[in-house]
């Protein structure tokens, strides 16, 4: 059983967001990656103690916020890893300021669009309805945990204070995602991908139903010299469903092999 995450809250300045950064003991692949690296996991405004969503008007503000966080942590040319929405943000960072990112790993990022393979509409589903889109193995602990959220949406007034706070955090998280990804998660990233200079690994689950695996090929083709690594029997949330092969691929690429 994992220990509670350790974090710190960093104010970025007057009129700017405050960010909570986790730096120890998470679930999924992050503890495995922490054996090799000092891992920082900043939380977007709206999640836990991170605030300031109203100060980020558009995707450019969001990407610049990521650089503000990187600078607040005094990171020079870091190895940046992003998953799903975070993958889109990481790719935008590497395209906007190519020389500031040392190495890049994108795990099933959103950000591209093909009509023949639309990205699943997460905003039209309840959390439990997302489970088969996010996980191939719906019996894995992370999938079961999300499935259990269903019981919290009952009409009975018997929720604990912790459950109420969890529901509030869930709504705030969806609001953050919706601000930048609704109605479709495509804002011109494709034309910017060739600007990326960092060595890049694209990781995808072969059974991803949320963002189809054909997008792995597109990212691999558009980013110069990118390497694509497919993980068998994995859905969209790779780091939670298949943490061992996922972390192994990230570490191996980080070593340059």
C-alpha positions in Angstrom: 0.0 0.0 0.0 1.4 3.4 -1.0 2.1 6.1 1.5 0.2 9.4 1.3 1.8 11.7 -1.3 4.2 14.3 0.0 3.8 17.7 -1.6 4.5 21.4 -1.3 2.5 24.5 -2.4 4.4 27.1 -4.5 2.9 30.6 -5.1 4.0 31.8 -8.5 3.5 35.5 -7.7 0.8 38.2 -7.4 -2.1 37.6 -9.8 -0.8 34.2 -10.8 -1.7 30.7 -9.9 -0.5 28.7 -6.9 0.7 25.2 -7.7 0.8 22.1 -5.5 3.7 19.8 -6.5 3.8 16.2 -5.5 7.3 14.8 -5.0 7.0 11.5 -3.2 4.8 8.4 -2.9 2.2 8.1 -5.6 0.2 5.3 -7.2 0.8 3.8 -10.6 4.1 4.2 -12.4 5.4 7.3 -10.6 7.0 5.4 -7.6 8.8 3.2 -10.2 10.1 6.3 -12.0 11.2 7.9 -8.7 13.7 5.0 -8.3 15.6 6.5 -11.2 14.7 10.2 -11.2 13.7 13.0 -8.8 10.1 13.2 -10.0 8.0 16.3 -9.7 4.3 16.0 -10.4 2.7 19.5 -10.5 -1.1 19.6 -10.3 -3.1 21.8 -12.6 -5.3 24.6 -11.1 -8.5 23.1 -9.9 -6.8 19.9 -8.5 -6.2 19.6 -4.8 -4.4 22.7 -3.5 -3.5 24.2 -6.9 -5.5 27.4 -7.6 -5.8 30.1 -10.2 -7.8 28.6 -13.1 -9.5 31.9 -13.6 -6.1 33.5 -14.4 -5.5 31.2 -17.3 -7.6 32.3 -20.3 -6.5 30.0 -23.0 -4.0 27.2 -24.0 -1.1 29.6 -24.4 -1.6 30.8 -20.8 -1.7 27.2 -19.7 1.6 26.3 -21.4 3.3 29.4 -20.1 2.0 28.4 -16.6 3.8 25.1 -17.1 7.1 27.0 -17.8 6.5 29.2 -14.7 6.2 26.0 -12.6 9.4 24.6 -14.2 11.3 27.8 -13.5 9.9 27.9 -9.9 11.4 24.4 -9.4 14.7 25.6 -11.0 14.7 22.8 -13.6 17.1 23.1 -16.5 16.2 21.2 -19.6 14.3 18.5 -17.7 13.0 15.2 -18.9 9.3 16.1 -19.3 6.6 13.3 -19.2 3.0 14.0 -19.9 0.0 11.7 -20.1 -3.3 12.3 -22.0 -4.0 16.0 -21.4 -0.6 16.3 -19.8 0.9 14.8 -23.0 -0.7 17.5 -25.1 0.7 20.2 -22.7 4.2 18.6 -22.7 4.2 18.6 -26.5 3.1 22.2 -26.7 5.9 23.1 -24.2 8.5 21.4 -26.4 7.2 23.0 -29.5 6.9 26.5 -28.1 10.4 26.6 -26.4 12.3 23.7 -28.1 15.7 24.3 -26.4 14.2 24.4 -22.9 13.1 20.7 -22.9 15.9 18.1 -22.5 13.9 15.0 -23.3 10.3 14.3 -23.9 7.9 11.4 -23.3 4.3 11.5 -24.4 1.9 8.9 -23.1 -1.3 8.7 -25.3 -1.5 12.5 -25.6 -4.6 14.2 -26.8 -4.2 17.2 -29.2 -4.7 15.8 -32.7 -7.9 14.9 -34.5 -9.0 12.7 -37.3 -12.7 12.4 -38.1 -12.4 8.7 -38.7 -11.1 8.2 -35.2 -12.7 10.8 -32.9 -11.4 11.1 -29.4 -14.0 9.9 -26.9 -16.2 12.7 -25.4 -15.3 12.5 -21.8 -17.6 15.5 -21.0 -20.7 13.5 -22.2 -20.1 10.7 -19.7 -20.4 10.0 -16.0 -17.1 8.9 -14.4 -18.1 5.2 -14.3 -19.0 5.3 -18.0 -15.4 6.3 -18.8 -13.9 3.2 -17.3 -14.0 1.0 -20.5 -12.5 3.9 -22.5 -9.7 4.5 -20.0 -8.8 0.9 -19.1 -8.4 -2.3 -21.1 -8.4 -4.4 -17.9 -11.4 -3.2 -16.0 -10.5 -5.4 -13.1 -7.3 -3.5 -12.3 -7.3 -1.6 -9.0 -7.4 1.8 -10.7 -10.4 0.9 -12.9 -12.2 -0.6 -9.9 -11.6 2.6 -7.9 -13.1 4.8 -10.7 -16.0 2.4 -11.0 -16.7 2.8 -7.3 -17.3 6.5 -7.8 -20.7 5.5 -9.2 -22.0 4.9 -5.7 -21.3 8.5 -4.7 -23.7 9.8 -7.3 -26.8 8.3 -5.6 -29.6 10.5 -4.4 -29.2 9.3 -0.8 -27.8 11.9 1.6 -25.4 9.5 3.3 -22.0 10.6 2.0 -19.1 11.2 4.4 -17.2 14.4 4.4 -14.3 12.8 2.6 -16.6 11.6 -0.1 -18.2 15.0 -0.5 -14.7 16.6 -0.8 -13.8 13.9 -3.4 -16.8 14.7 -5.5 -16.0 18.4 -5.3 -12.4 17.7 -6.5 -13.8 15.6 -9.3 -16.0 18.4 -10.5 -13.2 20.9 -10.3 -10.9 18.6 -12.3 -13.5 18.2 -15.0 -14.0 22.0 -15.1 -10.2 22.4 -15.7 -10.1 19.8 -18.5 -13.2 21.3 -20.1 -11.8 24.8 -20.2 -9.0 23.7 -22.5 -10.2 20.6 -24.3 -14.0 21.3 -24.9 -15.6 20.8 -27.4 -12.7 18.9 -29.2 -9.1 18.5 -28.0 -7.5 20.1 -31.1 -6.0 23.5 -31.1 -3.4 23.5 -33.9 -0.8 21.3 -32.2 -0.2 19.2 -35.3 1.4 22.1 -37.3 3.7 22.8 -34.3 5.0 19.3 -33.7 7.8 19.6 -36.3 9.3 22.4 -34.1 10.1 19.9 -31.3 13.9 19.3 -30.9 14.0 17.2 -27.8 14.5 13.4 -28.2 10.9 12.1 -28.0 9.3 8.9 -26.9 5.6 8.3 -27.8 4.0 5.6 -25.7 0.6 4.1 -26.4 -1.6 1.2 -25.3 -2.6 -1.2 -28.1 -6.1 -1.3 -26.7 -6.7 2.4 -26.1 -10.4 3.2 -26.8 -10.2 6.8 -25.6 -7.5 8.0 -28.1 -7.1 5.4 -30.8 -3.6 4.0 -31.4 -3.5 5.4 -34.9 -2.6 8.7 -33.2 0.7 7.1 -32.0 1.7 6.9 -35.6 0.7 10.5 -36.3 2.7 11.8 -33.4 5.6 9.6 -34.4 5.5 11.0 -38.0 5.1 14.6 -37.1 7.8 14.9 -34.4 11.3 14.7 -35.8 13.1 11.5 -35.0 10.4 10.4 -32.5 10.4 6.8 -31.3 7.0 5.0 -30.8 6.6 2.3 -28.2 3.4 0.3 -28.0 2.4 -1.5 -24.7 0.4 -4.6 -25.3 -3.0 -5.1 -23.5 -3.1 -1.6 -22.2 -5.8 1.1 -22.4 -5.5 4.8 -22.2 -4.2 5.3 -18.6 -1.0 3.5 -19.1 0.7 4.6 -15.9 -2.1 3.3 -13.8 -3.0 0.1 -15.7 0.4 -1.2 -16.8 2.9 0.7 -14.6 5.8 -1.7 -14.9 6.2 -1.9 -18.7 5.3 1.8 -18.9 8.0 2.9 -16.4 10.5 0.5 -18.0 10.0 2.2 -21.4 10.3 5.7 -19.9 13.5 4.8 -18.0 15.1 2.9 -20.9 14.5 5.9 -23.2 15.8 8.3 -20.6 19.1 6.3 -20.5 19.4 6.7 -24.2 18.8 3.1 -25.1 
